[in-house]
Amino acid sequence: MNLVKAVLIAAACAITVTSAGAATTDDVKWINQCVKDNKGDAPDGVVLKYCTCMNNKMSDNETQSITQWEKSHPTERAACDKEAGWK
């Protein structure tokens, strides 16, 4: 449970820094799901940065999860991979 709280807090902080306070509870929900979907694929900090980056690139009206959306947006995925230090 402490890990979940830490991820929520870190996601909220990361979004606040990258989008000047425009984070919503919906953003945090999607980012946390993305972190869960990618757990173990890279260090936790890298995954969080990647998920936050992807969330910020998505439209506020998007209905797909980050994990679904990234499959049809390779350019955005590559940019977030690089920004997060993935690979």
C-alpha positions in Angstrom: 0.0 0.0 0.0 2.9 2.4 0.7 4.2 1.8 -2.8 0.8 2.8 -4.3 0.7 6.0 -2.2 4.3 6.8 -3.2 3.4 6.3 -6.9 0.3 8.5 -6.5 2.3 11.3 -4.9 5.2 11.0 -7.3 2.8 11.1 -10.3 1.0 14.1 -8.9 4.3 15.9 -8.4 5.6 15.0 -11.8 2.5 16.2 -13.5 2.4 19.4 -11.6 6.0 20.1 -12.6 5.5 19.3 -16.2 2.2 20.8 -16.9 2.1 23.8 -14.5 -0.6 22.4 -12.2 -3.0 21.1 -14.8 -3.2 17.6 -13.3 -6.5 16.0 -12.7 -7.5 13.0 -10.7 -8.2 11.4 -14.1 -4.6 12.0 -15.1 -3.3 10.4 -12.0 -5.5 7.4 -12.5 -4.2 6.9 -16.1 -0.6 7.4 -15.1 -0.9 4.9 -12.2 -2.4 2.3 -14.6 0.4 2.9 -17.0 3.0 2.5 -14.2 1.2 -0.8 -13.2 1.2 -2.0 -16.8 4.9 -1.3 -17.2 6.1 -2.4 -13.7 9.4 -4.2 -13.9 10.1 -3.2 -17.5 12.4 -0.3 -16.4 13.4 1.3 -13.1 10.3 2.9 -11.3 11.4 6.5 -11.9 11.9 5.9 -15.6 8.5 4.2 -15.9 6.8 7.1 -14.0 8.5 9.7 -16.2 7.5 7.8 -19.4 3.9 7.4 -18.3 3.7 11.1 -17.3 5.1 12.1 -20.6 2.7 10.0 -22.5 -0.2 11.3 -20.5 0.8 14.8 -21.3 0.9 14.1 -25.0 -2.6 12.7 -25.0 -5.7 14.8 -25.5 -7.8 15.5 -22.5 -10.7 13.8 -24.3 -8.9 10.6 -25.0 -10.7 7.5 -23.8 -8.0 4.9 -24.4 -5.5 4.0 -21.7 -1.9 5.1 -22.1 -1.0 1.5 -22.8 -3.6 1.3 -25.6 -2.8 4.8 -27.0 1.0 4.3 -27.2 0.5 1.4 -29.7 -0.9 3.7 -32.3 1.4 6.7 -31.6 5.0 5.5 -32.2 6.4 9.0 -32.6 5.1 10.1 -29.2 6.2 6.8 -27.6 9.7 7.3 -29.0 9.9 10.9 -27.7 8.8 9.8 -24.2 11.2 6.8 -24.3 14.0 9.3 -24.9 12.7 11.9 -22.3 12.4 9.2 -19.6 15.7 7.6 -20.3 14.0 4.3 -21.3 16.4 1.7 -23.0 
